[in-house]
Amino acid sequence: MDSPSASKSPSTAPCGVLDTLLDAHFADGALVLPLLPAYATQVVALCTDPESDARSLSQLLQRDPALAAHVLSVANSAALGAREPIVSLQQAIARLGVRTLANVALSVAVRTKIFRAGRHLERVQQLWRHCAHTAAWSREIARLRRRNVESAFLCGLLHEVGAPVVLQAIDELQAGVQLGFTPEQVEVALSRLHCEVGARLVEAWKLPACSSAAARFHHAPEAARSSTDEVYTVHLAFRLARHADGLQELGDVDAALAALGLYQEDLEALIEGSGSIRGLAALLA
């Protein structure tokens, strides 16, 4: 039989302890950021190589059956306007285009590598669903404005990529110090750190600068000094995704609409067309 002390839950950490531990964990020079899987970086490299073609991309994808199946699934989705079934990777690449393919590959990589379970399983799953929805809303906002939809999608997908990294760090710290952290302490730490950690992670992956700006400033787009178009797109998409999921009121988005050159009727059109947005988000999530 276990002794009484063996069955005790760890004592709750005093206020401020978690912040101190996390600040040390994420200090410059101390943080080891997770790497993208090799296939994801190879796909991105091929997609930016002007000499690459559908054949070379399909040969790379065939090395990872799960990724290949996901690409075929996305290519055949109604959310991307599929009319006739696609049965080969070369057809899928031709339909999606190389930039969209890179985003699909990254979405699979990010989900499997970064959005891992741990003890915060429900919270991590919620975060991934939110990122998928924000990516879909960002894509639709860019389409409405005739901007680069793939870039907007990528920024939306990665805007909260720092959050699961912070949660993983909390798991590791909790095991090391044998202290418990309340849900309130975890959420406060998450809110304080996820933007900066996410931006540093995206920069370490050498992804476009707009995606790190969106990760860092999506809660405060007025503070961004570069990539403001993408940052405001993700900020509005973030608000729309939260609103569509019933998590918060849409609130005042006039500043975001003005920054993007949109009007109230544009916002209403976006909301009315949310069915296709949900379809793409569900496919990703």
HUNORHU-V165974 format. One record per helix or strand of 3 or more residues. SS is the DSSP state (A for helix, B for strand). FROM is the first residue (numbers start at 0). TO is the last residue. Records with the same first field share a line. If there is no record, write none. Layout:
SS=FROM-TO ; FROM-TO
This chain:
A=3-6 ; 16-24 ; 37-46 ; 53-60 ; 64-74 ; 77-79 ; 88-95 ; 97-112 ; 117-144 ; 148-157 ; 160-176 ; 182-203 ; 208-216 ; 220-222 ; 227-243 ; 253-259 ; 263-271 ; 273-283
